[in-house]
Amino acid sequence: MKKNYTFAATTILIALLIMLSGCTIRISDKLYSTKPNKTTVTLNARQKEILREKDLPTDYDELTYTQKKAIVSMEEMLQYADEKYNDTFCYEGYVAKGPLEKEHMYAYPKGKSHLVFTITKTEDGFEDNYMTKAVHDDLITYLVELFEPINNGSKTRLFIDNIGRVDLEEIPTDYSEFDGNITFNLTLMVDGATCTEEQIIELQNRVANTLIEHKLYGRIQFVLLEEGYYEELKSYTYTQFLGNQNYTYRERIYLSSEGIKIY
């Protein structure tokens, strides 16, 4: 009886081994083939492109352990962004986990290399700051629309220094969706040829009240430029005009649900 029991168990084990040998499992865009004591990975086109950029082998088995771990992790992070934002994202850079930082990578949507953002691997999955980059231009457009009726003909330029929090999953088609769902730091520069110090103080109050009305909070600074500087303003060089010699008035305020504070 014991002999028959042993024979049956052996037969079942052999059958299972036959079924498992050569079995393939597809996980997302990566194909894993499981064989006795070996797992091979077929890299997809995006992973191979990243490796070619780094002059590394595009055959998974030719990579070092660290390189294998990194290229798989990068694809997982990029697929996370693909699915979250219904777009295709590309590699820009990668940083492995270290003593003082989490594993993360830099990416951008295909065809929009200027929108580089960060994807970070966390204990619970992934997180990113894509929306803080993606909404920048639309937020500027919205703010210009809000301020235009209240600037009394003064020439003004808006520059977003930083976008802190965005509680939106996609760029809004209705800009009013920004209300209450975003925080930012803003610099508003005014042409000294079209505005006096008294007028910019009035403008400052109107702008602050408008932003609070729309629940748009953050740090805002107002700068009244000396005449002749306004036409030189560029989005990538405007900070050089924040020296004392370039303006006649500069005020910084902080807006929150509690009101206005000077800082």
VOLUMNU-324285 format. One line per field, with one value per residue: residue number from 1; residue in three letters; x, y, z of N, C-alpha, C in turn. Coordinates in nm, 2 decimals. Example, Ala and Ser with C-alpha at 12.3 -4.5 7.8 and 13.67 -1.06 7.14 Angstrom:
BEGIN
seq	c(1  2)
type	c(ALA  SER)
n.u	c(1.32  1.28)
n.v	c(-0.57  -0.22)
n.w	c(0.78  0.71)
ca.u	c(1.23  1.37)
ca.v	c(-0.45  -0.11)
ca.w	c(0.78  0.71)
c.u	c(1.32  1.29)
c.v	c(-0.33  0.00)
c.w	c(0.78  0.79)
REM end
This chain:
BEGIN
seq	c(1  2  3  4  5  6  7  8  9  10  11  12  13  14  15  16  17  18  19  20  21  22  23  24  25  26  27  28  29  30  31  32  33  34  35  36  37  38  39  40  41  42  43  44  45  46  47  48  49  50  51  52  53  54  55  56  57  58  59  60  61  62  63  64  65  66  67  68  69  70  71  72  73  74  75  76  77  78  79  80  81  82  83  84  85  86  87  88  89  90  91  92  93  94  95  96  97  98  99  100  101  102  103  104  105  106  107  108  109  110  111  112  113  114  115  116  117  118  119  120  121  122  123  124  125  126  127  128  129  130  131  132  133  134  135  136  137  138  139  140  141  142  143  144  145  146  147  148  149  150  151  152  153  154  155  156  157  158  159  160  161  162  163  164  165  166  167  168  169  170  171  172  173  174  175  176  177  178  179  180  181  182  183  184  185  186  187  188  189  190  191  192  193  194  195  196  197  198  199  200  201  202  203  204  205  206  207  208  209  210  211  212  213  214  215  216  217  218  219  220  221  222  223  224  225  226  227  228  229  230  231  232  233  234  235  236  237  238  239  240  241  242  243  244  245  246  247  248  249  250  251  252  253  254  255  256  257  258  259  260  261  262  263)
type	c(MET  LYS  LYS  ASN  TYR  THR  PHE  ALA  ALA  THR  THR  ILE  LEU  ILE  ALA  LEU  LEU  ILE  MET  LEU  SER  GLY  CYS  THR  ILE  ARG  ILE  SER  ASP  LYS  LEU  TYR  SER  THR  LYS  PRO  ASN  LYS  THR  THR  VAL  THR  LEU  ASN  ALA  ARG  GLN  LYS  GLU  ILE  LEU  ARG  GLU  LYS  ASP  LEU  PRO  THR  ASP  TYR  ASP  GLU  LEU  THR  TYR  THR  GLN  LYS  LYS  ALA  ILE  VAL  SER  MET  GLU  GLU  MET  LEU  GLN  TYR  ALA  ASP  GLU  LYS  TYR  ASN  ASP  THR  PHE  CYS  TYR  GLU  GLY  TYR  VAL  ALA  LYS  GLY  PRO  LEU  GLU  LYS  GLU  HIS  MET  TYR  ALA  TYR  PRO  LYS  GLY  LYS  SER  HIS  LEU  VAL  PHE  THR  ILE  THR  LYS  THR  GLU  ASP  GLY  PHE  GLU  ASP  ASN  TYR  MET  THR  LYS  ALA  VAL  HIS  ASP  ASP  LEU  ILE  THR  TYR  LEU  VAL  GLU  LEU  PHE  GLU  PRO  ILE  ASN  ASN  GLY  SER  LYS  THR  ARG  LEU  PHE  ILE  ASP  ASN  ILE  GLY  ARG  VAL  ASP  LEU  GLU  GLU  ILE  PRO  THR  ASP  TYR  SER  GLU  PHE  ASP  GLY  ASN  ILE  THR  PHE  ASN  LEU  THR  LEU  MET  VAL  ASP  GLY  ALA  THR  CYS  THR  GLU  GLU  GLN  ILE  ILE  GLU  LEU  GLN  ASN  ARG  VAL  ALA  ASN  THR  LEU  ILE  GLU  HIS  LYS  LEU  TYR  GLY  ARG  ILE  GLN  PHE  VAL  LEU  LEU  GLU  GLU  GLY  TYR  TYR  GLU  GLU  LEU  LYS  SER  TYR  THR  TYR  THR  GLN  PHE  LEU  GLY  ASN  GLN  ASN  TYR  THR  TYR  ARG  GLU  ARG  ILE  TYR  LEU  SER  SER  GLU  GLY  ILE  LYS  ILE  TYR)
n.u	c(0.08  0.19  0.39  0.25  0.13  0.35  0.44  0.23  0.24  0.49  0.44  0.26  0.42  0.61  0.45  0.37  0.62  0.67  0.46  0.53  0.79  0.93  0.71  0.55  0.51  0.33  0.38  0.25  0.43  0.65  0.81  0.83  1.00  0.98  1.20  1.35  1.53  1.59  1.52  1.42  1.42  1.25  1.32  1.14  1.07  1.11  1.27  1.50  1.58  1.65  1.87  2.04  2.10  2.27  2.48  2.47  2.43  2.15  2.05  1.90  2.02  2.29  2.34  2.45  2.37  2.28  2.21  2.01  1.81  1.76  1.67  1.43  1.29  1.27  1.10  0.87  0.80  0.76  0.55  0.36  0.32  0.23  -0.02  -0.16  -0.18  -0.27  -0.10  0.22  0.53  0.87  1.22  1.44  1.63  1.78  1.79  1.93  1.81  1.93  2.12  2.03  1.82  1.52  1.45  1.43  1.32  1.36  1.13  0.95  0.66  0.61  0.73  0.73  0.97  1.04  0.89  0.99  0.97  0.94  0.94  0.88  0.97  0.78  0.70  0.44  0.40  0.40  0.48  0.44  0.53  0.41  0.19  0.24  0.42  0.28  0.06  0.15  0.16  -0.11  -0.21  -0.09  -0.21  -0.48  -0.45  -0.37  -0.61  -0.77  -0.65  -0.64  -0.88  -0.84  -0.61  -0.59  -0.48  -0.21  0.11  0.19  0.37  0.36  0.52  0.56  0.71  0.71  0.52  0.33  0.13  -0.10  -0.42  -0.54  -0.61  -0.58  -0.51  -0.71  -1.00  -1.17  -1.08  -1.16  -1.15  -0.91  -0.94  -0.91  -0.77  -0.49  -0.17  0.08  0.38  0.42  0.55  0.48  0.54  0.57  0.55  0.73  0.69  0.42  0.29  0.25  0.40  0.19  -0.02  0.06  0.04  -0.23  -0.31  -0.19  -0.35  -0.59  -0.53  -0.46  -0.70  -0.86  -0.74  -0.77  -1.05  -1.09  -0.98  -0.70  -0.40  -0.08  0.27  0.31  0.48  0.53  0.65  0.77  0.91  1.20  1.18  1.23  1.32  1.12  1.07  1.28  1.23  1.23  1.12  1.31  1.51  1.41  1.45  1.69  1.63  1.56  1.72  1.81  1.86  1.70  1.43  1.16  0.98  0.90  0.72  0.63  0.39  0.19  -0.06  -0.34  -0.61  -0.66  -0.62  -0.43  -0.08  0.21  0.54)
n.v	c(-0.12  0.13  0.14  0.18  0.43  0.60  0.57  0.70  0.96  1.03  1.02  1.23  1.45  1.44  1.50  1.76  1.89  1.86  2.02  2.27  2.33  2.53  2.71  3.02  3.36  3.65  3.97  4.28  4.47  4.32  4.01  3.72  3.42  3.11  2.87  2.57  2.67  2.92  3.25  3.43  3.75  3.94  4.24  4.54  4.78  5.04  5.00  4.90  5.12  5.30  5.17  5.16  5.43  5.46  5.32  5.05  4.68  4.55  4.31  4.13  3.93  4.00  4.21  4.36  4.26  4.49  4.66  4.52  4.52  4.79  4.86  4.72  4.83  5.10  5.07  4.99  5.22  5.40  5.28  5.31  5.59  5.61  5.48  5.63  5.89  5.85  5.85  5.85  5.80  5.91  5.83  6.02  6.04  5.86  5.76  5.55  5.39  5.52  5.59  5.83  5.90  5.83  5.57  5.70  5.85  6.05  6.18  6.25  6.35  6.20  6.37  6.61  6.73  6.93  6.92  6.79  6.57  6.42  6.08  5.88  5.60  5.45  5.31  5.23  5.22  5.43  5.78  6.11  6.42  6.53  6.69  6.94  7.04  7.02  7.18  7.44  7.65  7.68  7.77  8.02  8.15  8.15  8.32  8.56  8.62  8.66  8.89  9.08  9.25  9.42  9.56  9.82  9.92  9.90  9.77  9.44  9.15  8.80  8.56  8.23  8.11  7.87  7.58  7.44  7.25  7.03  6.94  6.78  6.55  6.57  6.81  7.09  7.16  7.36  7.64  7.73  7.52  7.52  7.67  7.65  7.42  7.43  7.54  7.80  8.00  8.33  8.58  8.91  9.15  9.49  9.74  10.03  10.26  10.27  10.27  10.40  10.41  10.44  10.34  10.07  9.97  9.98  9.80  9.57  9.51  9.46  9.24  9.05  9.02  8.92  8.67  8.54  8.53  8.34  8.12  8.07  8.02  8.12  8.24  8.57  8.81  9.16  9.37  9.68  9.79  9.99  10.23  10.12  9.86  9.67  9.56  9.39  9.16  8.81  8.47  8.30  8.47  8.66  8.68  8.82  9.08  9.15  9.28  9.56  9.79  9.78  9.82  10.02  9.97  9.70  9.43  9.17  8.92  8.68  8.46  8.30  8.08  8.21  8.47  8.77  8.81  9.00  8.93)
n.w	c(0.00  0.08  -0.11  -0.34  -0.29  -0.28  -0.55  -0.68  -0.59  -0.69  -0.96  -1.00  -0.93  -1.14  -1.36  -1.30  -1.32  -1.59  -1.70  -1.60  -1.71  -1.96  -1.95  -2.01  -1.89  -1.93  -1.82  -1.82  -2.05  -2.06  -2.11  -1.94  -1.91  -1.76  -1.65  -1.53  -1.25  -1.37  -1.49  -1.77  -1.93  -2.17  -2.30  -2.37  -2.64  -2.54  -2.31  -2.43  -2.59  -2.39  -2.28  -2.50  -2.52  -2.31  -2.39  -2.33  -2.32  -2.50  -2.45  -2.20  -2.04  -2.06  -1.90  -1.58  -1.24  -1.10  -1.31  -1.44  -1.24  -1.23  -1.49  -1.52  -1.30  -1.39  -1.61  -1.49  -1.34  -1.55  -1.68  -1.49  -1.50  -1.76  -1.75  -1.55  -1.66  -1.91  -2.14  -2.33  -2.19  -2.16  -2.09  -1.89  -1.69  -1.41  -1.07  -0.83  -0.53  -0.23  0.08  0.16  0.00  -0.19  -0.44  -0.77  -1.08  -1.37  -1.61  -1.92  -2.11  -2.43  -2.70  -2.57  -2.44  -2.27  -2.04  -1.80  -1.53  -1.20  -1.10  -0.82  -0.64  -0.38  -0.05  -0.08  -0.35  -0.62  -0.67  -0.81  -0.97  -1.19  -1.27  -1.16  -1.34  -1.59  -1.58  -1.59  -1.80  -1.86  -1.62  -1.60  -1.81  -1.71  -1.49  -1.60  -1.74  -1.52  -1.40  -1.59  -1.61  -1.39  -1.39  -1.47  -1.71  -1.69  -1.79  -1.74  -1.64  -1.57  -1.37  -1.28  -1.00  -0.86  -0.84  -0.60  -0.48  -0.65  -0.69  -0.89  -1.15  -1.42  -1.68  -1.66  -1.86  -1.82  -1.67  -1.43  -1.26  -1.14  -0.91  -0.57  -0.59  -0.62  -0.54  -0.54  -0.61  -0.71  -0.93  -1.00  -1.24  -1.31  -1.56  -1.51  -1.66  -1.71  -1.47  -1.14  -0.81  -0.62  -0.77  -0.81  -0.55  -0.51  -0.72  -0.62  -0.39  -0.52  -0.68  -0.48  -0.34  -0.54  -0.59  -0.34  -0.34  -0.54  -0.42  -0.45  -0.35  -0.20  -0.22  -0.32  -0.51  -0.58  -0.82  -0.92  -1.19  -1.29  -1.55  -1.88  -1.84  -1.87  -2.13  -2.16  -2.02  -1.97  -1.95  -1.85  -1.75  -1.58  -1.31  -1.27  -1.27  -1.02  -0.86  -0.64  -0.79  -1.01  -0.97  -0.83  -0.64  -0.43  -0.31  -0.09  -0.04  0.15  0.07  0.21  0.33  0.56  0.51  0.42  0.45  0.51  0.42)
ca.u	c(0.00  0.28  0.46  0.15  0.12  0.48  0.44  0.13  0.30  0.60  0.37  0.20  0.54  0.67  0.35  0.38  0.75  0.65  0.37  0.60  0.90  0.90  0.59  0.58  0.41  0.34  0.34  0.25  0.50  0.77  0.78  0.92  1.00  1.03  1.25  1.42  1.64  1.63  1.41  1.48  1.33  1.26  1.30  1.06  1.14  1.15  1.38  1.62  1.62  1.72  2.00  2.13  2.14  2.37  2.58  2.47  2.37  2.01  2.01  1.89  2.12  2.43  2.35  2.48  2.25  2.23  2.15  1.88  1.72  1.73  1.59  1.30  1.22  1.24  0.98  0.75  0.77  0.71  0.41  0.27  0.28  0.15  -0.16  -0.22  -0.21  -0.31  0.00  0.34  0.64  1.01  1.32  1.53  1.73  1.74  1.87  1.90  1.79  2.06  2.10  1.96  1.71  1.44  1.47  1.34  1.36  1.31  1.07  0.87  0.57  0.66  0.71  0.73  1.09  1.05  0.81  1.06  0.92  1.00  0.86  0.95  0.92  0.76  0.67  0.31  0.38  0.47  0.42  0.50  0.49  0.39  0.09  0.30  0.48  0.19  -0.04  0.21  0.12  -0.26  -0.23  -0.05  -0.32  -0.59  -0.42  -0.37  -0.75  -0.82  -0.59  -0.66  -0.98  -0.82  -0.47  -0.60  -0.40  -0.06  0.18  0.23  0.41  0.35  0.61  0.54  0.84  0.70  0.39  0.35  0.03  -0.20  -0.51  -0.60  -0.55  -0.55  -0.52  -0.86  -1.05  -1.24  -0.97  -1.21  -1.12  -0.79  -0.98  -0.91  -0.70  -0.35  -0.09  0.19  0.45  0.41  0.61  0.41  0.63  0.49  0.63  0.73  0.64  0.27  0.23  0.32  0.40  0.06  -0.11  0.09  -0.02  -0.38  -0.31  -0.15  -0.47  -0.70  -0.49  -0.47  -0.85  -0.91  -0.68  -0.84  -1.19  -1.08  -0.91  -0.57  -0.31  0.07  0.34  0.31  0.56  0.49  0.77  0.75  1.04  1.24  1.15  1.33  1.35  1.01  1.08  1.38  1.19  1.21  1.08  1.43  1.60  1.34  1.51  1.81  1.58  1.51  1.82  1.75  1.88  1.61  1.29  1.14  0.89  0.89  0.64  0.60  0.28  0.15  -0.21  -0.40  -0.75  -0.67  -0.61  -0.31  0.03  0.33  0.66)
ca.v	c(0.00  0.24  0.15  0.24  0.57  0.66  0.58  0.80  1.09  1.06  1.04  1.37  1.54  1.44  1.57  1.90  1.94  1.87  2.13  2.40  2.35  2.61  2.79  3.16  3.44  3.79  4.07  4.40  4.47  4.24  3.87  3.64  3.27  3.04  2.74  2.53  2.75  3.04  3.34  3.52  3.87  4.00  4.38  4.60  4.88  5.15  4.96  4.89  5.25  5.35  5.10  5.21  5.57  5.45  5.23  4.92  4.58  4.54  4.17  4.14  3.84  4.05  4.32  4.32  4.25  4.62  4.71  4.44  4.57  4.93  4.87  4.67  4.93  5.22  5.04  4.99  5.36  5.46  5.23  5.38  5.72  5.59  5.44  5.73  6.01  5.81  5.91  5.77  5.88  5.88  5.83  6.14  6.01  5.76  5.76  5.43  5.41  5.54  5.61  5.96  5.93  5.72  5.54  5.78  5.87  6.17  6.14  6.35  6.29  6.19  6.49  6.73  6.71  7.05  6.89  6.69  6.56  6.31  5.97  5.83  5.47  5.45  5.18  5.19  5.22  5.54  5.91  6.19  6.57  6.57  6.79  7.07  7.09  7.02  7.29  7.57  7.74  7.70  7.85  8.15  8.20  8.18  8.43  8.67  8.65  8.71  9.01  9.19  9.36  9.50  9.62  9.97  9.95  9.89  9.66  9.35  9.01  8.71  8.45  8.14  8.07  7.73  7.52  7.35  7.14  7.03  6.83  6.75  6.43  6.61  6.95  7.12  7.23  7.48  7.69  7.76  7.40  7.55  7.73  7.57  7.29  7.45  7.65  7.85  8.12  8.41  8.72  9.00  9.26  9.60  9.84  10.16  10.36  10.27  10.26  10.46  10.34  10.44  10.25  9.93  9.93  9.95  9.68  9.46  9.48  9.40  9.10  8.97  8.99  8.83  8.54  8.48  8.50  8.21  8.02  8.05  8.06  8.11  8.36  8.66  8.94  9.26  9.45  9.79  9.81  10.11  10.24  10.06  9.72  9.58  9.49  9.29  9.05  8.68  8.37  8.24  8.56  8.77  8.70  8.91  9.21  9.16  9.36  9.69  9.90  9.76  9.85  10.13  9.92  9.55  9.39  9.02  8.88  8.54  8.44  8.17  8.08  8.30  8.61  8.83  8.84  9.05  8.86)
ca.w	c(0.00  0.09  -0.23  -0.44  -0.25  -0.32  -0.69  -0.72  -0.56  -0.79  -1.10  -0.99  -0.93  -1.28  -1.44  -1.27  -1.38  -1.74  -1.72  -1.57  -1.80  -2.08  -1.94  -2.02  -1.83  -1.98  -1.73  -1.90  -2.18  -2.04  -2.12  -1.85  -1.94  -1.64  -1.67  -1.41  -1.20  -1.46  -1.54  -1.87  -1.95  -2.30  -2.28  -2.47  -2.72  -2.46  -2.23  -2.52  -2.62  -2.27  -2.27  -2.61  -2.49  -2.21  -2.45  -2.26  -2.40  -2.50  -2.41  -2.05  -1.98  -2.06  -1.80  -1.45  -1.15  -1.07  -1.44  -1.46  -1.15  -1.27  -1.62  -1.49  -1.22  -1.47  -1.69  -1.40  -1.31  -1.67  -1.71  -1.39  -1.55  -1.89  -1.71  -1.47  -1.74  -2.05  -2.24  -2.33  -2.12  -2.20  -1.99  -1.89  -1.59  -1.31  -0.95  -0.75  -0.39  -0.15  0.22  0.19  -0.10  -0.25  -0.58  -0.85  -1.21  -1.44  -1.73  -1.98  -2.21  -2.56  -2.78  -2.48  -2.35  -2.18  -1.93  -1.72  -1.39  -1.12  -1.05  -0.71  -0.58  -0.24  0.01  -0.12  -0.50  -0.68  -0.67  -0.91  -0.96  -1.33  -1.28  -1.13  -1.47  -1.70  -1.58  -1.58  -1.90  -1.85  -1.50  -1.64  -1.90  -1.63  -1.40  -1.69  -1.76  -1.39  -1.36  -1.70  -1.59  -1.27  -1.39  -1.50  -1.83  -1.66  -1.85  -1.64  -1.68  -1.46  -1.38  -1.17  -0.94  -0.82  -0.82  -0.49  -0.47  -0.75  -0.66  -1.02  -1.22  -1.56  -1.71  -1.67  -1.98  -1.76  -1.58  -1.29  -1.18  -1.06  -0.79  -0.45  -0.61  -0.66  -0.47  -0.62  -0.59  -0.83  -0.93  -1.09  -1.27  -1.37  -1.63  -1.44  -1.75  -1.72  -1.34  -1.03  -0.68  -0.56  -0.84  -0.79  -0.42  -0.54  -0.79  -0.52  -0.31  -0.61  -0.71  -0.36  -0.31  -0.65  -0.57  -0.23  -0.39  -0.61  -0.33  -0.51  -0.24  -0.22  -0.21  -0.44  -0.50  -0.68  -0.85  -1.01  -1.26  -1.34  -1.69  -1.97  -1.82  -1.89  -2.26  -2.15  -1.94  -2.03  -1.85  -1.80  -1.70  -1.51  -1.17  -1.27  -1.25  -0.88  -0.78  -0.60  -0.89  -1.12  -0.94  -0.74  -0.54  -0.43  -0.19  -0.09  0.05  0.15  0.07  0.26  0.37  0.67  0.46  0.36  0.54  0.45  0.46)
c.u	c(0.09  0.36  0.37  0.14  0.24  0.48  0.34  0.18  0.41  0.54  0.32  0.31  0.60  0.58  0.36  0.51  0.74  0.57  0.45  0.72  0.86  0.78  0.63  0.47  0.43  0.29  0.36  0.32  0.62  0.73  0.88  0.90  1.06  1.07  1.32  1.54  1.68  1.51  1.47  1.37  1.36  1.23  1.22  1.14  1.19  1.27  1.51  1.67  1.70  1.86  2.10  2.18  2.26  2.49  2.59  2.41  2.22  1.96  2.01  1.99  2.26  2.44  2.39  2.36  2.19  2.16  2.02  1.78  1.67  1.64  1.45  1.22  1.18  1.11  0.86  0.71  0.71  0.57  0.31  0.22  0.19  0.00  -0.23  -0.26  -0.25  -0.23  0.12  0.45  0.78  1.11  1.41  1.65  1.69  1.84  1.83  1.88  1.92  2.02  2.02  1.84  1.64  1.48  1.38  1.40  1.30  1.25  1.00  0.77  0.63  0.63  0.71  0.85  1.11  0.98  0.87  1.00  0.98  0.90  0.94  0.88  0.90  0.72  0.53  0.29  0.47  0.40  0.50  0.46  0.47  0.30  0.15  0.37  0.38  0.09  0.02  0.16  -0.03  -0.29  -0.20  -0.16  -0.44  -0.57  -0.42  -0.52  -0.81  -0.78  -0.62  -0.76  -0.94  -0.68  -0.47  -0.50  -0.25  -0.01  0.23  0.28  0.41  0.45  0.59  0.68  0.83  0.55  0.40  0.26  -0.07  -0.29  -0.60  -0.53  -0.52  -0.57  -0.66  -0.89  -1.12  -1.14  -1.03  -1.18  -0.99  -0.83  -0.98  -0.83  -0.55  -0.29  0.03  0.26  0.46  0.48  0.53  0.50  0.55  0.59  0.62  0.69  0.49  0.21  0.31  0.32  0.27  -0.03  -0.07  0.04  -0.17  -0.39  -0.28  -0.28  -0.58  -0.66  -0.50  -0.61  -0.90  -0.86  -0.75  -0.98  -1.19  -1.01  -0.78  -0.47  -0.16  0.14  0.35  0.40  0.53  0.62  0.74  0.89  1.07  1.21  1.27  1.36  1.24  1.02  1.19  1.35  1.17  1.18  1.20  1.53  1.54  1.40  1.62  1.76  1.53  1.62  1.76  1.76  1.78  1.47  1.28  1.04  0.89  0.82  0.61  0.49  0.25  0.00  -0.25  -0.55  -0.77  -0.66  -0.47  -0.21  0.14  0.45  0.79)
c.v	c(0.13  0.26  0.22  0.39  0.65  0.68  0.68  0.94  1.13  1.09  1.19  1.47  1.55  1.52  1.72  1.96  1.96  1.99  2.26  2.43  2.42  2.69  2.94  3.24  3.58  3.88  4.21  4.39  4.38  4.09  3.79  3.49  3.20  2.90  2.70  2.61  2.87  3.12  3.43  3.63  3.92  4.15  4.44  4.71  4.99  5.12  4.95  5.02  5.32  5.30  5.14  5.35  5.57  5.36  5.10  4.81  4.58  4.40  4.17  4.05  3.90  4.17  4.27  4.32  4.39  4.68  4.65  4.50  4.71  4.94  4.82  4.77  5.05  5.19  5.04  5.13  5.43  5.41  5.28  5.51  5.71  5.57  5.56  5.85  5.97  5.87  5.82  5.86  5.82  5.90  5.96  6.11  5.92  5.77  5.64  5.47  5.42  5.57  5.73  5.99  5.81  5.69  5.63  5.80  6.00  6.13  6.26  6.29  6.30  6.31  6.62  6.73  6.82  7.02  6.78  6.69  6.44  6.21  5.90  5.70  5.48  5.32  5.13  5.19  5.33  5.67  6.00  6.34  6.62  6.68  6.93  7.13  7.11  7.13  7.43  7.68  7.78  7.79  7.99  8.22  8.24  8.30  8.56  8.72  8.71  8.86  9.12  9.29  9.45  9.57  9.77  10.01  9.94  9.76  9.57  9.22  8.93  8.60  8.36  8.08  7.92  7.70  7.42  7.23  7.15  6.91  6.81  6.64  6.46  6.76  6.99  7.19  7.36  7.53  7.72  7.63  7.42  7.60  7.63  7.44  7.31  7.56  7.68  7.97  8.20  8.54  8.79  9.12  9.36  9.70  9.98  10.28  10.37  10.26  10.33  10.37  10.33  10.34  10.11  9.88  9.90  9.82  9.56  9.42  9.41  9.26  9.01  8.93  8.90  8.69  8.47  8.45  8.37  8.10  7.98  8.11  8.04  8.24  8.44  8.78  9.03  9.35  9.56  9.83  9.95  10.12  10.19  9.92  9.62  9.50  9.39  9.17  8.92  8.58  8.31  8.33  8.67  8.79  8.79  9.05  9.24  9.23  9.50  9.80  9.89  9.79  9.97  10.09  9.76  9.51  9.24  8.99  8.73  8.53  8.30  8.18  8.18  8.45  8.65  8.85  8.90  8.97  8.91)
c.w	c(0.00  -0.04  -0.34  -0.41  -0.30  -0.47  -0.74  -0.70  -0.66  -0.93  -1.10  -1.00  -1.07  -1.37  -1.42  -1.33  -1.53  -1.78  -1.71  -1.66  -1.93  -2.07  -1.95  -1.95  -1.88  -1.87  -1.80  -2.03  -2.17  -2.04  -2.04  -1.89  -1.82  -1.68  -1.54  -1.37  -1.28  -1.50  -1.64  -1.89  -2.09  -2.28  -2.40  -2.54  -2.64  -2.37  -2.31  -2.56  -2.51  -2.26  -2.38  -2.59  -2.39  -2.26  -2.37  -2.35  -2.39  -2.47  -2.26  -1.98  -1.97  -1.96  -1.66  -1.36  -1.13  -1.19  -1.46  -1.37  -1.18  -1.39  -1.60  -1.40  -1.30  -1.55  -1.61  -1.37  -1.44  -1.71  -1.61  -1.44  -1.68  -1.85  -1.64  -1.56  -1.88  -2.16  -2.24  -2.28  -2.16  -2.08  -2.01  -1.80  -1.48  -1.19  -0.86  -0.60  -0.32  -0.01  0.25  0.09  -0.15  -0.39  -0.66  -0.99  -1.27  -1.58  -1.79  -2.08  -2.35  -2.64  -2.70  -2.38  -2.25  -2.05  -1.84  -1.58  -1.32  -1.08  -0.94  -0.66  -0.43  -0.18  -0.04  -0.28  -0.56  -0.66  -0.77  -0.90  -1.11  -1.34  -1.25  -1.25  -1.58  -1.70  -1.58  -1.67  -1.89  -1.72  -1.53  -1.72  -1.81  -1.54  -1.48  -1.71  -1.63  -1.36  -1.47  -1.67  -1.47  -1.28  -1.43  -1.62  -1.81  -1.74  -1.74  -1.70  -1.55  -1.48  -1.26  -1.12  -0.90  -0.80  -0.71  -0.48  -0.59  -0.72  -0.78  -1.08  -1.36  -1.57  -1.73  -1.80  -1.94  -1.65  -1.44  -1.20  -1.10  -0.92  -0.67  -0.47  -0.65  -0.57  -0.55  -0.57  -0.72  -0.82  -1.04  -1.11  -1.35  -1.44  -1.56  -1.53  -1.76  -1.58  -1.24  -0.91  -0.62  -0.63  -0.82  -0.65  -0.44  -0.61  -0.71  -0.44  -0.40  -0.64  -0.59  -0.33  -0.42  -0.63  -0.45  -0.26  -0.46  -0.54  -0.40  -0.42  -0.27  -0.19  -0.34  -0.42  -0.62  -0.70  -0.95  -1.07  -1.29  -1.49  -1.77  -1.95  -1.86  -2.02  -2.26  -2.08  -2.02  -1.92  -1.78  -1.74  -1.61  -1.37  -1.16  -1.25  -1.11  -0.79  -0.75  -0.71  -1.00  -1.09  -0.84  -0.63  -0.55  -0.30  -0.20  0.01  0.05  0.17  0.12  0.29  0.48  0.63  0.40  0.47  0.46  0.50  0.40)
REM end
